[in-house]
Amino acid sequence: MPAKAPLPRQPVRGSTTGRPIMALLDLLGRRWSLRVLWELQNGPLTFRALQAACDGVSPTVLQQRLKELRAARLVVHDEGRGYALTEAARQLQPNLMALQDWAEAWAREEGSRETGSEEQE
């Protein structure tokens, strides 16, 4: 039986407190969840288009992630247009962009360390 979607105020993997942040971290930490949200930020995608955008994630895993994201009310499915972000997910996007900015700075810092341009400790 597949794991149910983590939701606020319910125990989740790694936490019995039900704190909303723990539910969000559990949901976003599941394989492909963040990637699905990232790929949907520019508009709706059909299942096949989303699968291709996610570098060929298996249909079973993608279906499970979409089910969980729909249960968490972050993704909706419209028969005519495909999968799309909800308003709640759109409100999450600036926070994901902040993580993207941090990751880019981190990569630049690590790159400069590899080329030896920072002082040795």
N, CA, C and O atoms as a printed pandas DataFrame, in Angstrom:
     atom_number atom_name residue_name chain_id  residue_number  x_coord  y_coord  z_coord
0              1         N          MET        A               1    0.849   -1.187    0.000
1              2        CA          MET        A               1    0.000    0.000    0.000
2              3         C          MET        A               1    0.890    1.244    0.000
3              4         O          MET        A               1    1.764    1.358    0.858
4              5         N          PRO        A               2    0.695    2.177   -0.933
5              6        CA          PRO        A               2    1.529    3.369   -0.991
6              7         C          PRO        A               2    1.337    4.247    0.238
7              8         O          PRO        A               2    0.273    4.268    0.857
8              9         N          ALA        A               3    2.399    4.968    0.567
9             10        CA          ALA        A               3    2.324    5.892    1.698
10            11         C          ALA        A               3    1.321    6.998    1.385
11            12         O          ALA        A               3    1.196    7.427    0.238
12            13         N          LYS        A               4    0.611    7.454    2.409
13            14        CA          LYS        A               4   -0.340    8.538    2.166
14            15         C          LYS        A               4    0.390    9.874    2.162
15            16         O          LYS        A               4    1.497   10.001    2.686
16            17         N          ALA        A               5   -0.243   10.847    1.568
17            18        CA          ALA        A               5    0.368   12.168    1.443
18            19         C          ALA        A               5    0.524   12.810    2.811
19            20         O          ALA        A               5   -0.407   12.774    3.615
20            21         N          PRO        A               6    1.684   13.399    3.093
21            22        CA          PRO        A               6    1.852   14.114    4.353
22            23         C          PRO        A               6    1.014   15.393    4.351
23            24         O          PRO        A               6    1.014   16.149    3.380
24            25         N          LEU        A               7    0.318   15.615    5.432
25            26        CA          LEU        A               7   -0.517   16.802    5.581
26            27         C          LEU        A               7   -0.267   17.439    6.935
27            28         O          LEU        A               7    0.081   16.742    7.888
28            29         N          PRO        A               8   -0.439   18.768    7.039
29            30        CA          PRO        A               8   -0.232   19.438    8.328
30            31         C          PRO        A               8   -1.133   18.855    9.417
31            32         O          PRO        A               8   -2.239   18.384    9.152
32            33         N          ARG        A               9   -0.631   18.903   10.631
33            34        CA          ARG        A               9   -1.337   18.471   11.831
34            35         C          ARG        A               9   -1.569   16.964   11.895
35            36         O          ARG        A               9   -2.422   16.482   12.641
36            37         N          GLN        A              10   -0.788   16.229   11.092
37            38        CA          GLN        A              10   -0.798   14.768   11.143
38            39         C          GLN        A              10    0.644   14.295   11.277
39            40         O          GLN        A              10    1.547   14.908   10.709
40            41         N          PRO        A              11    0.873   13.222   12.013
41            42        CA          PRO        A              11    2.236   12.687   12.091
42            43         C          PRO        A              11    2.748   12.334   10.697
43            44         O          PRO        A              11    1.994   11.855    9.850
44            45         N          VAL        A              12    4.026   12.572   10.473
45            46        CA          VAL        A              12    4.664   12.265    9.195
46            47         C          VAL        A              12    5.952   11.509    9.460
47            48         O          VAL        A              12    6.372   11.361   10.608
48            49         N          ARG        A              13    6.574   11.034    8.400
49            50        CA          ARG        A              13    7.855   10.335    8.574
50            51         C          ARG        A              13    8.844   11.241    9.303
51            52         O          ARG        A              13    9.073   12.379    8.893
52            53         N          GLY        A              14    9.408   10.743   10.353
53            54        CA          GLY        A              14   10.415   11.497   11.082
54            55         C          GLY        A              14    9.878   12.480   12.104
55            56         O          GLY        A              14   10.667   13.140   12.781
56            57         N          SER        A              15    8.563   12.602   12.242
57            58        CA          SER        A              15    7.997   13.547   13.212
58            59         C          SER        A              15    6.577   13.125   13.584
59            60         O          SER        A              15    5.749   12.830   12.723
60            61         N          THR        A              16    6.328   13.106   14.868
61            62        CA          THR        A              16    4.980   12.794   15.342
62            63         C          THR        A              16    4.248   14.044   15.798
63            64         O          THR        A              16    3.127   13.950   16.298
64            65         N          THR        A              17    4.857   15.211   15.637
65            66        CA          THR        A              17    4.286   16.449   16.171
66            67         C          THR        A              17    3.127   16.993   15.351
67            68         O          THR        A              17    2.251   17.668   15.893
68            69         N          GLY        A              18    3.110   16.711   14.063
69            70        CA          GLY        A              18    2.076   17.274   13.207
70            71         C          GLY        A              18    2.337   18.720   12.811
71            72         O          GLY        A              18    1.465   19.374   12.238
72            73         N          ARG        A              19    3.535   19.223   13.113
73            74        CA          ARG        A              19    3.845   20.603   12.728
74            75         C          ARG        A              19    3.811   20.735   11.208
75            76         O          ARG        A              19    4.340   19.883   10.494
76            77         N          PRO        A              20    3.187   21.805   10.719
77            78        CA          PRO        A              20    3.074   21.980    9.264
78            79         C          PRO        A              20    4.415   21.942    8.529
79            80         O          PRO        A              20    4.495   21.386    7.434
80            81         N          ILE        A              21    5.454   22.513    9.102
81            82        CA          ILE        A              21    6.748   22.520    8.422
82            83         C          ILE        A              21    7.273   21.101    8.231
83            84         O          ILE        A              21    7.903   20.803    7.216
84            85         N          MET        A              22    7.017   20.230    9.196
85            86        CA          MET        A              22    7.475   18.851    9.080
86            87         C          MET        A              22    6.720   18.126    7.962
87            88         O          MET        A              22    7.303   17.327    7.228
88            89         N          ALA        A              23    5.435   18.406    7.840
89            90        CA          ALA        A              23    4.649   17.800    6.756
90            91         C          ALA        A              23    5.151   18.300    5.400
91            92         O          ALA        A              23    5.287   17.520    4.458
92            93         N          LEU        A              24    5.422   19.594    5.309
93            94        CA          LEU        A              24    5.914   20.155    4.049
94            95         C          LEU        A              24    7.267   19.568    3.680
95            96         O          LEU        A              24    7.490   19.204    2.525
96            97         N          LEU        A              25    8.175   19.473    4.648
97            98        CA          LEU        A              25    9.494   18.915    4.370
98            99         C          LEU        A              25    9.393   17.448    3.951
99           100         O          LEU        A              25   10.130   17.000    3.073
100          101         N          ASP        A              26    8.488   16.707    4.574
101          102        CA          ASP        A              26    8.285   15.313    4.184
102          103         C          ASP        A              26    7.774   15.248    2.745
103          104         O          ASP        A              26    8.287   14.468    1.943
104          105         N          LEU        A              27    6.780   16.051    2.416
105          106        CA          LEU        A              27    6.207   16.044    1.073
106          107         C          LEU        A              27    7.235   16.461    0.021
107          108         O          LEU        A              27    7.402   15.778   -0.989
108          109         N          LEU        A              28    7.916   17.572    0.255
109          110        CA          LEU        A              28    8.878   18.081   -0.730
110          111         C          LEU        A              28   10.132   17.217   -0.807
111          112         O          LEU        A              28   10.837   17.225   -1.816
112          113         N          GLY        A              29   10.406   16.472    0.262
113          114        CA          GLY        A              29   11.576   15.607    0.277
114          115         C          GLY        A              29   11.376   14.280   -0.437
115          116         O          GLY        A              29   12.324   13.514   -0.607
116          117         N          ARG        A              30   10.166   14.012   -0.847
117          118        CA          ARG        A              30    9.909   12.770   -1.564
118          119         C          ARG        A              30   10.432   12.885   -2.989
119          120         O          ARG        A              30   10.312   13.924   -3.638
120          121         N          ARG        A              31   11.013   11.786   -3.454
121          122        CA          ARG        A              31   11.634   11.775   -4.772
122          123         C          ARG        A              31   10.691   12.320   -5.836
123          124         O          ARG        A              31    9.558   11.855   -5.963
124          125         N          TRP        A              32   11.150   13.289   -6.587
125          126        CA          TRP        A              32   10.479   13.924   -7.719
126          127         C          TRP        A              32    9.446   14.978   -7.346
127          128         O          TRP        A              32    8.953   15.666   -8.239
128          129         N          SER        A              33    9.095   15.139   -6.085
129          130        CA          SER        A              33    8.067   16.131   -5.717
130          131         C          SER        A              33    8.489   17.540   -6.101
131          132         O          SER        A              33    7.740   18.252   -6.770
132          133         N          LEU        A              34    9.675   17.944   -5.686
133          134        CA          LEU        A              34   10.146   19.290   -6.017
134          135         C          LEU        A              34   10.294   19.465   -7.523
135          136         O          LEU        A              34    9.981   20.528   -8.058
136          137         N          ARG        A              35   10.759   18.451   -8.193
137          138        CA          ARG        A              35   10.940   18.544   -9.646
138          139         C          ARG        A              35    9.597   18.747  -10.338
139          140         O          ARG        A              35    9.495   19.541  -11.274
140          141         N          VAL        A              36    8.565   18.034   -9.885
141          142        CA          VAL        A              36    7.236   18.202  -10.480
142          143         C          VAL        A              36    6.765   19.637  -10.293
143          144         O          VAL        A              36    6.291   20.263  -11.241
144          145         N          LEU        A              37    6.891   20.163   -9.077
145          146        CA          LEU        A              37    6.478   21.550   -8.823
146          147         C          LEU        A              37    7.288   22.519   -9.683
147          148         O          LEU        A              37    6.740   23.482  -10.220
148          149         N          TRP        A              38    8.564   22.271   -9.811
149          150        CA          TRP        A              38    9.442   23.128  -10.602
150          151         C          TRP        A              38    9.014   23.130  -12.073
151          152         O          TRP        A              38    8.938   24.189  -12.696
152          153         N          GLU        A              39    8.741   21.968  -12.616
153          154        CA          GLU        A              39    8.391   21.867  -14.036
154          155         C          GLU        A              39    7.021   22.471  -14.340
155          156         O          GLU        A              39    6.764   22.886  -15.470
156          157         N          LEU        A              40    6.149   22.521  -13.349
157          158        CA          LEU        A              40    4.805   23.080  -13.564
158          159         C          LEU        A              40    4.747   24.591  -13.360
159          160         O          LEU        A              40    3.691   25.193  -13.553
160          161         N          GLN        A              41    5.842   25.209  -12.978
161          162        CA          GLN        A              41    5.802   26.639  -12.668
162          163         C          GLN        A              41    5.485   27.518  -13.871
163          164         O          GLN        A              41    5.010   28.641  -13.702
164          165         N          ASN        A              42    5.739   27.028  -15.080
165          166        CA          ASN        A              42    5.479   27.841  -16.274
166          167         C          ASN        A              42    4.147   27.524  -16.942
167          168         O          ASN        A              42    3.845   28.058  -18.009
168          169         N          GLY        A              43    3.358   26.670  -16.329
169          170        CA          GLY        A              43    2.043   26.357  -16.885
170          171         C          GLY        A              43    1.745   24.874  -16.863
171          172         O          GLY        A              43    2.610   24.057  -16.547
172          173         N          PRO        A              44    0.512   24.533  -17.202
173          174        CA          PRO        A              44    0.069   23.136  -17.157
174          175         C          PRO        A              44    0.832   22.245  -18.134
175          176         O          PRO        A              44    1.285   22.685  -19.191
176          177         N          LEU        A              45    0.956   20.977  -17.743
177          178        CA          LEU        A              45    1.570   19.973  -18.599
178          179         C          LEU        A              45    0.746   18.694  -18.531
179          180         O          LEU        A              45    0.205   18.348  -17.480
180          181         N          THR        A              46    0.656   18.008  -19.642
181          182        CA          THR        A              46    0.021   16.698  -19.632
182          183         C          THR        A              46    0.932   15.725  -18.887
183          184         O          THR        A              46    2.090   16.033  -18.604
184          185         N          PHE        A              47    0.395   14.556  -18.577
185          186        CA          PHE        A              47    1.191   13.552  -17.873
186          187         C          PHE        A              47    2.454   13.229  -18.660
187          188         O          PHE        A              47    3.549   13.213  -18.099
188          189         N          ARG        A              48    2.306   12.972  -19.951
189          190        CA          ARG        A              48    3.477   12.607  -20.777
190          191         C          ARG        A              48    4.484   13.748  -20.883
191          192         O          ARG        A              48    5.693   13.520  -20.839
192          193         N          ALA        A              49    3.988   14.966  -21.022
193          194        CA          ALA        A              49    4.897   16.119  -21.106
194          195         C          ALA        A              49    5.621   16.320  -19.779
195          196         O          ALA        A              49    6.805   16.655  -19.760
196          197         N          LEU        A              50    4.915   16.119  -18.679
197          198        CA          LEU        A              50    5.533   16.251  -17.364
198          199         C          LEU        A              50    6.570   15.150  -17.155
199          200         O          LEU        A              50    7.648   15.403  -16.617
200          201         N          GLN        A              51    6.252   13.952  -17.573
201          202        CA          GLN        A              51    7.197   12.847  -17.462
202          203         C          GLN        A              51    8.464   13.148  -18.264
203          204         O          GLN        A              51    9.573   12.906  -17.787
204          205         N          ALA        A              52    8.303   13.669  -19.467
205          206        CA          ALA        A              52    9.465   14.021  -20.291
206          207         C          ALA        A              52   10.269   15.157  -19.654
207          208         O          ALA        A              52   11.500   15.129  -19.658
208          209         N          ALA        A              53    9.572   16.152  -19.108
209          210        CA          ALA        A              53   10.252   17.278  -18.457
210          211         C          ALA        A              53   11.031   16.825  -17.229
211          212         O          ALA        A              53   12.035   17.434  -16.860
212          213         N          CYS        A              54   10.563   15.761  -16.606
213          214        CA          CYS        A              54   11.236   15.208  -15.420
214          215         C          CYS        A              54   12.228   14.111  -15.807
215          216         O          CYS        A              54   12.477   13.188  -15.032
216          217         N          ASP        A              55   12.782   14.219  -16.992
217          218        CA          ASP        A              55   13.819   13.294  -17.459
218          219         C          ASP        A              55   13.396   11.833  -17.404
219          220         O          ASP        A              55   14.194   10.962  -17.060
220          221         N          GLY        A              56   12.139   11.570  -17.745
221          222        CA          GLY        A              56   11.707   10.186  -17.863
222          223         C          GLY        A              56   11.454    9.466  -16.555
223          224         O          GLY        A              56   11.646    8.253  -16.484
224          225         N          VAL        A              57   11.029   10.172  -15.515
225          226        CA          VAL        A              57   10.646    9.516  -14.263
226          227         C          VAL        A              57    9.660    8.396  -14.594
227          228         O          VAL        A              57    8.875    8.528  -15.532
228          229         N          SER        A              58    9.689    7.317  -13.852
229          230        CA          SER        A              58    8.791    6.200  -14.156
230          231         C          SER        A              58    7.336    6.639  -13.985
231          232         O          SER        A              58    7.039    7.461  -13.118
232          233         N          PRO        A              59    6.441    6.108  -14.788
233          234        CA          PRO        A              59    5.034    6.486  -14.684
234          235         C          PRO        A              59    4.444    6.187  -13.309
235          236         O          PRO        A              59    3.618    6.949  -12.807
236          237         N          THR        A              60    4.862    5.090  -12.705
237          238        CA          THR        A              60    4.342    4.711  -11.386
238          239         C          THR        A              60    4.727    5.740  -10.332
239          240         O          THR        A              60    3.890    6.165   -9.536
240          241         N          VAL        A              61    5.987    6.136  -10.329
241          242        CA          VAL        A              61    6.456    7.120   -9.347
242          243         C          VAL        A              61    5.803    8.474   -9.607
243          244         O          VAL        A              61    5.364    9.135   -8.666
244          245         N          LEU        A              62    5.733    8.891  -10.855
245          246        CA          LEU        A              62    5.115   10.173  -11.169
246          247         C          LEU        A              62    3.646   10.178  -10.754
247          248         O          LEU        A              62    3.164   11.157  -10.186
248          249         N          GLN        A              63    2.945    9.105  -11.032
249          250        CA          GLN        A              63    1.534    9.019  -10.653
250          251         C          GLN        A              63    1.375    9.139   -9.136
251          252         O          GLN        A              63    0.465    9.817   -8.658
252          253         N          GLN        A              64    2.254    8.486   -8.383
253          254        CA          GLN        A              64    2.185    8.560   -6.920
254          255         C          GLN        A              64    2.473    9.978   -6.418
255          256         O          GLN        A              64    1.773   10.481   -5.539
256          257         N          ARG        A              65    3.505   10.620   -6.978
257          258        CA          ARG        A              65    3.815   11.989   -6.557
258          259         C          ARG        A              65    2.656   12.921   -6.886
259          260         O          ARG        A              65    2.287   13.762   -6.066
260          261         N          LEU        A              66    2.084   12.783   -8.062
261          262        CA          LEU        A              66    0.960   13.641   -8.437
262          263         C          LEU        A              66   -0.231   13.409   -7.504
263          264         O          LEU        A              66   -0.926   14.353   -7.128
264          265         N          LYS        A              67   -0.455   12.176   -7.143
265          266        CA          LYS        A              67   -1.543   11.857   -6.211
266          267         C          LYS        A              67   -1.305   12.553   -4.873
267          268         O          LYS        A              67   -2.227   13.134   -4.299
268          269         N          GLU        A              68   -0.075   12.495   -4.379
269          270        CA          GLU        A              68    0.255   13.134   -3.099
270          271         C          GLU        A              68    0.158   14.657   -3.195
271          272         O          GLU        A              68   -0.367   15.307   -2.291
272          273         N          LEU        A              69    0.661   15.218   -4.285
273          274        CA          LEU        A              69    0.613   16.673   -4.454
274          275         C          LEU        A              69   -0.823   17.161   -4.631
275          276         O          LEU        A              69   -1.160   18.265   -4.203
276          277         N          ARG        A              70   -1.655   16.358   -5.248
277          278        CA          ARG        A              70   -3.079   16.707   -5.363
278          279         C          ARG        A              70   -3.749   16.628   -4.001
279          280         O          ARG        A              70   -4.545   17.503   -3.659
280          281         N          ALA        A              71   -3.445   15.602   -3.217
281          282        CA          ALA        A              71   -4.024   15.461   -1.875
282          283         C          ALA        A              71   -3.611   16.629   -0.984
283          284         O          ALA        A              71   -4.375   17.058   -0.119
284          285         N          ALA        A              72   -2.402   17.139   -1.200
285          286        CA          ALA        A              72   -1.901   18.281   -0.422
286          287         C          ALA        A              72   -2.394   19.613   -0.999
287          288         O          ALA        A              72   -2.070   20.677   -0.471
288          289         N          ARG        A              73   -3.165   19.553   -2.069
289          290        CA          ARG        A              73   -3.741   20.726   -2.734
290          291         C          ARG        A              73   -2.685   21.665   -3.314
291          292         O          ARG        A              73   -2.835   22.887   -3.293
292          293         N          LEU        A              74   -1.618   21.065   -3.830
293          294        CA          LEU        A              74   -0.578   21.845   -4.497
294          295         C          LEU        A              74   -0.663   21.716   -6.010
295          296         O          LEU        A              74   -0.151   22.563   -6.742
296          297         N          VAL        A              75   -1.310   20.657   -6.477
297          298        CA          VAL        A              75   -1.462   20.405   -7.905
298          299         C          VAL        A              75   -2.916   20.036   -8.182
299          300         O          VAL        A              75   -3.560   19.352   -7.386
300          301         N          VAL        A              76   -3.416   20.495   -9.314
301          302        CA          VAL        A              76   -4.758   20.112   -9.776
302          303         C          VAL        A              76   -4.624   19.479  -11.151
303          304         O          VAL        A              76   -3.635   19.682  -11.854
304          305         N          HIS        A              77   -5.639   18.709  -11.519
305          306        CA          HIS        A              77   -5.657   18.089  -12.842
306          307         C          HIS        A              77   -6.906   18.530  -13.578
307          308         O          HIS        A              77   -8.024   18.377  -13.087
308          309         N          ASP        A              78   -6.697   19.078  -14.761
309          310        CA          ASP        A              78   -7.783   19.492  -15.641
310          311         C          ASP        A              78   -7.696   18.592  -16.871
311          312         O          ASP        A              78   -6.684   18.593  -17.572
312          313         N          GLU        A              79   -8.743   17.833  -17.129
313          314        CA          GLU        A              79   -8.732   16.879  -18.244
314          315         C          GLU        A              79   -8.275   17.504  -19.561
315          316         O          GLU        A              79   -7.589   16.851  -20.348
316          317         N          GLY        A              80   -8.642   18.737  -19.804
317          318        CA          GLY        A              80   -8.291   19.365  -21.069
318          319         C          GLY        A              80   -6.886   19.939  -21.135
319          320         O          GLY        A              80   -6.306   20.034  -22.216
320          321         N          ARG        A              81   -6.334   20.321  -19.991
321          322        CA          ARG        A              81   -5.040   21.013  -19.991
322          323         C          ARG        A              81   -3.921   20.226  -19.342
323          324         O          ARG        A              81   -2.756   20.448  -19.671
324          325         N          GLY        A              82   -4.222   19.336  -18.453
325          326        CA          GLY        A              82   -3.191   18.568  -17.771
326          327         C          GLY        A              82   -3.060   18.978  -16.318
327          328         O          GLY        A              82   -4.029   19.407  -15.691
328          329         N          TYR        A              83   -1.871   18.845  -15.794
329          330        CA          TYR        A              83   -1.584   19.146  -14.394
330          331         C          TYR        A              83   -1.083   20.580  -14.271
331          332         O          TYR        A              83   -0.333   21.071  -15.114
332          333         N          ALA        A              84   -1.522   21.241  -13.191
333          334        CA          ALA        A              84   -1.139   22.638  -12.978
334          335         C          ALA        A              84   -0.990   22.902  -11.489
335          336         O          ALA        A              84   -1.532   22.181  -10.652
336          337         N          LEU        A              85   -0.247   23.949  -11.183
337          338        CA          LEU        A              85   -0.092   24.372   -9.791
338          339         C          LEU        A              85   -1.363   25.055   -9.301
339          340         O          LEU        A              85   -2.051   25.736  -10.061
340          341         N          THR        A              86   -1.661   24.864   -8.029
341          342        CA          THR        A              86   -2.756   25.590   -7.391
342          343         C          THR        A              86   -2.228   26.934   -6.903
343          344         O          THR        A              86   -1.030   27.208   -6.983
344          345         N          GLU        A              87   -3.119   27.755   -6.404
345          346        CA          GLU        A              87   -2.702   29.041   -5.833
346          347         C          GLU        A              87   -1.755   28.814   -4.660
347          348         O          GLU        A              87   -0.789   29.559   -4.491
348          349         N          ALA        A              88   -2.021   27.799   -3.854
349          350        CA          ALA        A              88   -1.138   27.497   -2.712
350          351         C          ALA        A              88    0.275   27.183   -3.198
351          352         O          ALA        A              88    1.253   27.642   -2.607
352          353         N          ALA        A              89    0.382   26.410   -4.260
353          354        CA          ALA        A              89    1.702   26.083   -4.804
354          355         C          ALA        A              89    2.371   27.319   -5.391
355          356         O          ALA        A              89    3.586   27.479   -5.284
356          357         N          ARG        A              90    1.584   28.188   -6.008
357          358        CA          ARG        A              90    2.147   29.443   -6.548
358          359         C          ARG        A              90    2.696   30.312   -5.422
359          360         O          ARG        A              90    3.698   31.003   -5.604
360          361         N          GLN        A              91    2.055   30.282   -4.274
361          362        CA          GLN        A              91    2.557   31.037   -3.124
362          363         C          GLN        A              91    3.861   30.435   -2.591
363          364         O          GLN        A              91    4.671   31.137   -1.986
364          365         N          LEU        A              92    4.054   29.160   -2.813
365          366        CA          LEU        A              92    5.285   28.485   -2.406
366          367         C          LEU        A              92    6.446   28.811   -3.336
367          368         O          LEU        A              92    7.601   28.761   -2.913
368          369         N          GLN        A              93    6.166   29.141   -4.587
369          370        CA          GLN        A              93    7.199   29.354   -5.603
370          371         C          GLN        A              93    8.285   30.363   -5.211
371          372         O          GLN        A              93    9.461   30.075   -5.432
372          373         N          PRO        A              94    7.955   31.530   -4.641
373          374        CA          PRO        A              94    9.043   32.447   -4.275
374          375         C          PRO        A              94   10.034   31.836   -3.284
375          376         O          PRO        A              94   11.224   32.149   -3.313
376          377         N          ASN        A              95    9.543   30.977   -2.423
377          378        CA          ASN        A              95   10.432   30.304   -1.475
378          379         C          ASN        A              95   11.334   29.306   -2.193
379          380         O          ASN        A              95   12.506   29.157   -1.846
380          381         N          LEU        A              96   10.789   28.630   -3.186
381          382        CA          LEU        A              96   11.614   27.716   -3.976
382          383         C          LEU        A              96   12.644   28.493   -4.793
383          384         O          LEU        A              96   13.774   28.038   -4.968
384          385         N          MET        A              97   12.253   29.659   -5.288
385          386        CA          MET        A              97   13.199   30.492   -6.035
386          387         C          MET        A              97   14.328   30.970   -5.129
387          388         O          MET        A              97   15.474   31.074   -5.567
388          389         N          ALA        A              98   14.014   31.258   -3.879
389          390        CA          ALA        A              98   15.058   31.647   -2.921
390          391         C          ALA        A              98   16.042   30.491   -2.728
391          392         O          ALA        A              98   17.248   30.717   -2.621
392          393         N          LEU        A              99   15.542   29.267   -2.684
393          394        CA          LEU        A              99   16.426   28.106   -2.593
394          395         C          LEU        A              99   17.266   27.967   -3.861
395          396         O          LEU        A              99   18.440   27.605   -3.791
396          397         N          GLN        A             100   16.673   28.251   -5.010
397          398        CA          GLN        A             100   17.409   28.219   -6.277
398          399         C          GLN        A             100   18.552   29.233   -6.248
399          400         O          GLN        A             100   19.676   28.914   -6.637
400          401         N          ASP        A             101   18.271   30.439   -5.792
401          402        CA          ASP        A             101   19.309   31.471   -5.706
402          403         C          ASP        A             101   20.432   31.036   -4.775
403          404         O          ASP        A             101   21.610   31.205   -5.090
404          405         N          TRP        A             102   20.061   30.474   -3.628
405          406        CA          TRP        A             102   21.062   30.006   -2.671
406          407         C          TRP        A             102   21.904   28.892   -3.300
407          408         O          TRP        A             102   23.127   28.884   -3.157
408          409         N          ALA        A             103   21.254   27.953   -3.994
409          410        CA          ALA        A             103   21.966   26.836   -4.608
410          411         C          ALA        A             103   22.957   27.327   -5.668
411          412         O          ALA        A             103   24.062   26.797   -5.786
412          413         N          GLU        A             104   22.551   28.347   -6.438
413          414        CA          GLU        A             104   23.457   28.903   -7.452
414          415         C          GLU        A             104   24.683   29.547   -6.801
415          416         O          GLU        A             104   25.803   29.377   -7.281
416          417         N          ALA        A             105   24.471   30.281   -5.713
417          418        CA          ALA        A             105   25.600   30.893   -4.996
418          419         C          ALA        A             105   26.507   29.821   -4.412
419          420         O          ALA        A             105   27.731   29.946   -4.449
420          421         N          TRP        A             106   25.918   28.793   -3.886
421          422        CA          TRP        A             106   26.668   27.669   -3.324
422          423         C          TRP        A             106   27.518   27.008   -4.407
423          424         O          TRP        A             106   28.689   26.702   -4.182
424          425         N          ALA        A             107   26.931   26.793   -5.573
425          426        CA          ALA        A             107   27.664   26.171   -6.675
426          427         C          ALA        A             107   28.840   27.041   -7.112
427          428         O          ALA        A             107   29.927   26.533   -7.389
428          429         N          ARG        A             108   28.615   28.357   -7.173
429          430        CA          ARG        A             108   29.720   29.262   -7.535
430          431         C          ARG        A             108   30.833   29.184   -6.492
431          432         O          ARG        A             108   32.013   29.139   -6.839
432          433         N          GLU        A             109   30.458   29.167   -5.227
433          434        CA          GLU        A             109   31.456   29.089   -4.150
434          435         C          GLU        A             109   32.235   27.780   -4.227
435          436         O          GLU        A             109   33.459   27.772   -4.093
436          437         N          GLU        A             110   31.531   26.687   -4.441
437          438        CA          GLU        A             110   32.203   25.394   -4.542
438          439         C          GLU        A             110   33.100   25.354   -5.777
439          440         O          GLU        A             110   34.193   24.787   -5.741
440          441         N          GLY        A             111   32.633   25.959   -6.866
441          442        CA          GLY        A             111   33.439   26.012   -8.078
442          443         C          GLY        A             111   34.725   26.789   -7.878
443          444         O          GLY        A             111   35.774   26.405   -8.396
444          445         N          SER        A             112   34.650   27.883   -7.127
445          446        CA          SER        A             112   35.858   28.669   -6.893
446          447         C          SER        A             112   36.814   27.931   -5.964
447          448         O          SER        A             112   38.028   28.098   -6.078
448          449         N          ARG        A             113   36.302   27.131   -5.060
449          450        CA          ARG        A             113   37.172   26.319   -4.194
450          451         C          ARG        A             113   37.918   25.276   -5.006
451          452         O          ARG        A             113   39.102   25.026   -4.780
452          453         N          GLU        A             114   37.199   24.656   -5.976
453          454        CA          GLU        A             114   37.822   23.623   -6.790
454          455         C          GLU        A             114   38.938   24.182   -7.657
455          456         O          GLU        A             114   39.897   23.472   -7.961
456          457         N          THR        A             115   38.830   25.434   -8.057
457          458        CA          THR        A             115   39.876   26.026   -8.904
458          459         C          THR        A             115   40.968   26.659   -8.067
459          460         O          THR        A             115   41.940   27.181   -8.614
460          461         N          GLY        A             116   40.823   26.623   -6.724
461          462        CA          GLY        A             116   41.853   27.119   -5.842
462          463         C          GLY        A             116   41.899   28.620   -5.698
463          464         O          GLY        A             116   42.917   29.169   -5.275
464          465         N          SER        A             117   40.815   29.300   -6.042
465          466        CA          SER        A             117   40.844   30.750   -5.973
466          467         C          SER        A             117   40.533   31.281   -4.559
467          468         O          SER        A             117   40.626   32.485   -4.319
468          469         N          GLU        A             118   40.171   30.397   -3.635
469          470        CA          GLU        A             118   39.992   30.831   -2.248
470          471         C          GLU        A             118   41.223   30.450   -1.452
471          472         O          GLU        A             118   41.971   29.551   -1.837
472          473         N          GLU        A             119   41.428   31.140   -0.340
473          474        CA          GLU        A             119   42.570   30.831    0.503
474          475         C          GLU        A             119   42.459   29.426    1.068
475          476         O          GLU        A             119   41.365   28.962    1.389
476          477         N          GLN        A             120   43.582   28.759    1.185
477          478        CA          GLN        A             120   43.600   27.441    1.810
478          479         C          GLN        A             120   43.449   27.603    3.302
479          480         O          GLN        A             120   43.983   28.546    3.886
480          481         N          GLU        A             121   42.720   26.685    3.930
481          482        CA          GLU        A             121   42.548   26.771    5.387
482          483         C          GLU        A             121   43.679   26.117    6.099
483          484         O          GLU        A             121   43.703   26.092    7.329
